[in-house]
Amino acid sequence: MSDSPIKSSFEQELRRLEKRVEELVVTLHQIKEENYALRQRNELLVNERAGLLQKNESVRGKVEGMIGRLKAMEHSA
C-alpha cells in the first residue's frame, strides 16, 4: 500500500506528459502545414517577381527605343 501514492503520482505525471506530447504532435502538424503553404506562396511570389522583372525590362527597352527615335527626329528636324 505504500507504493500507491507514488504509483498514482507517477501515473498522473505520465498522463500529463502523454497529453503534452499529443499537443506537440498537433502543433507540429499545424506548423508543417503552414510551412508548406508558405513555401507554395513564396514560390508563387518568386515566379510573379520574375515575370514582373521581365516585363519591366521589355518596357524599358521600348521606352529607350522611343527616346532614341525622338532624339533622331529632333536632330533631323
Phi, psi and omega in degrees: 000338181288340178280342186301311179296322179292316180297317179298315178297318178297317180294321177297315179296320178297316177297320178298316179293321177298316179298317180295320178297317178300317178298319180294324177295317178297315179298317178299317179299316180297318180294320178297317178297316179296318179298317178299314180298319180293322177295319178297315180297319179298317179298318177300315181293322178297316178295318178297318179298317179299318178296318179293321177297320179295315178298320180299316179295321178297313179296319179301317179298318179295316180296316178298323176296316179296318179298317178298316179294320178296319178295321179295319178295321180297318181287332180277345182275000000 
